[in-house]
Amino acid sequence: MNIPSEVEIIEVGPRDGLQNEPNPITTEQKKELISQLSKTGISRMETASFAHPKWVPQMADSEEIANYCNELGITYVALTPNAKALERAIQVKAPQIALFIGASSEFNKKNINKTTSESLIECESMVTRAKDAGMFIRAYISMAFTCPYQGHVSFDEVKYVCDRFVGLGVDEIDVGDTNGQANPKMVYERFSRLRDLYPDATYVGHFHDTEKMALANVIAAMQAGVTKFDSSIGGLGGCPYSPGATGNVATEELVNMLMRMGCETQINYQELLKVSPFAKSLSSRV
């Protein structure tokens, strides 16, 4: 079995974990979650989304959250779905941004009202602008396995987006099982083919636990050579435009599994366990 000596875990709970919560979460509660997580050894966190508050009201305080992260001195990622969002991220001096495009055009239209091809065109100028601002660029391929609107997502659809991201020179490509319907065989084959085609690209696995296969999918991705994974404290999460999708793989469960396998994460498992109850208290779903 291919077990890397070290894996990077990127915590997405403060953004992906909370964005879909129906009940308002205060800015102070979000800051408290970020503060607690920052003490566990986590090296990077997604904490903000500059999507328009009309569409993602839970993230309406992202400027304040970003400023708080700057004060803490942590490395954080801000989601920037369009050019206006990117400008907001630049204004607050976010060190890292995340673009996202659905491999499924049907999902992409539901999510940001554009086809995949239209979004890729807009991405070109955004990547140039972000590079000029000295930002680290994470590029999500959402719905990279199956889609609630179109069903199966072909490898060619994923390759189409990945090819453009590689050509644009993004820093990492995050391949997402956004609705949590992937299985280990599919994950291994898809990541293996991507790494064969683009061996110099840096990949991240992003797995939701809808079918309780997220940990197994992490193992499958590791066998294909992936050493970076997103997770969410307490298993929080869900996509507003992915009906039925549950939370991300839980950070504490992922760290525990990797620790037992002798794989270093630089994260303090006991400290994570202290944070999880507070994180879950913010959710109406867990």
ABEGO torsion letter per residue (X at the ends): XBBBABBBBBBAAAAAAAAABABBBBAAAAAAAAAAAAAAGBABBBABBABBAAABAAAAAAAAAAAAAAAAGBBBBBBBABAAAAAAAAAAGBABBBBBBBABAAAAAAAAGBBAAAAAAAAAAAAAAAAAAGBBBBBBBBGAABBAAAEBBBAAAAAAAAAAAAAAGBABBBBBBAAGABBAAAAAAAAAAAAAABAABBBBBBBBAAAGAAAAAAAAAAAAGBABBBBBBGGBEEBAABBGBBBBBBAAAAAAAAAAAGBBAGBBAAAAAAAAAAAAAABAAX
